[in-house]
C-alpha cells in the first residue's frame, strides 16, 4: 500500500465506514454534511486541501439506516 496520511474505507452510500489519520487536524471533520451522501466527497476535498495523501483500499457497505439492518440480516442468512 502507498504511504498516506489518511486511509479510508468509503461506504456505498457516500459516507465512510472507517477513517484513520496519522496526525490531528480538527478542520478535517468540521462543517461536514453528516448523514448525507456527500460525506466522503467533502472529507476527500478536505484531505486534498491539507495536502495529504489518501488511500482507499476498498469500498464497503455500512449499517447506519434501517434498510441496512435488513441487508445485514440477509447477508448473515
C-alpha positions as CSV (number, residue, x, y, z in Angstrom):
1,X,0.0,0.0,0.0
2,X,1.2,3.5,-0.8
3,X,2.2,5.6,2.3
4,X,-0.6,8.1,3.1
5,X,-1.5,10.5,5.8
6,X,-5.1,9.2,5.7
7,X,-6.8,5.9,5.0
8,X,-10.5,5.5,4.4
9,X,-13.0,2.8,3.6
10,X,-15.7,4.6,1.6
11,X,-19.2,3.3,2.0
12,X,-21.5,2.6,-0.9
13,X,-23.9,5.3,0.4
14,X,-21.4,8.2,0.1
15,X,-20.1,8.1,3.6
16,X,-17.3,6.0,5.0
17,X,-17.1,3.1,7.4
18,X,-13.6,3.8,8.6
19,X,-11.2,6.7,8.5
20,X,-7.7,6.8,10.0
21,X,-5.2,9.7,10.0
22,X,-1.6,9.9,11.2
23,X,-1.9,13.4,12.5
24,X,-4.6,15.6,14.2
25,X,-6.4,18.3,12.2
26,X,-9.8,19.5,13.6
27,X,-10.8,21.1,10.3
28,X,-11.0,17.7,8.7
29,X,-14.3,17.0,10.4
30,X,-15.8,20.4,10.8
31,X,-18.8,21.6,8.7
32,X,-19.3,18.1,7.1
33,X,-22.9,17.3,6.0
34,X,-23.0,14.3,8.3
35,X,-25.6,11.7,7.4
36,X,-25.7,12.6,3.7
37,X,-24.2,11.1,0.5
38,X,-21.7,14.0,0.4
39,X,-19.7,13.0,3.5
40,X,-16.9,11.1,1.7
41,X,-16.6,13.6,-1.1
42,X,-16.4,16.5,1.4
43,X,-13.8,14.7,3.5
44,X,-11.8,13.8,0.5
45,X,-11.8,17.5,-0.5
46,X,-10.5,18.4,2.9
47,X,-7.8,15.9,2.8
48,X,-6.6,17.2,-0.6
49,X,-6.8,20.8,0.7
50,X,-4.5,19.8,3.6
51,X,-2.0,18.4,1.0
52,X,-2.4,14.9,2.5
53,X,-2.3,11.6,0.5
54,X,-5.4,9.4,0.8
55,X,-5.5,5.6,0.5
56,X,-8.9,4.0,-0.1
57,X,-8.2,0.2,-0.5
58,X,-11.9,-0.8,-0.8
59,X,-15.5,0.4,-0.9
60,X,-17.7,-1.3,1.6
61,X,-21.3,-1.0,2.8
62,X,-22.1,0.1,6.3
63,X,-25.1,-0.2,8.7
64,X,-26.5,3.2,9.6
65,X,-30.1,3.1,8.4
66,X,-33.0,0.6,9.0
67,X,-32.7,-0.8,5.4
68,X,-29.0,-1.5,6.1
69,X,-30.1,-3.8,9.0
70,X,-32.3,-5.7,6.6
71,X,-29.4,-6.1,4.2
72,X,-27.2,-7.3,7.1
73,X,-29.7,-9.9,8.2
74,X,-29.8,-11.2,4.6
75,X,-26.0,-11.2,4.4
76,X,-25.9,-13.4,7.6
77,X,-28.6,-15.8,6.4
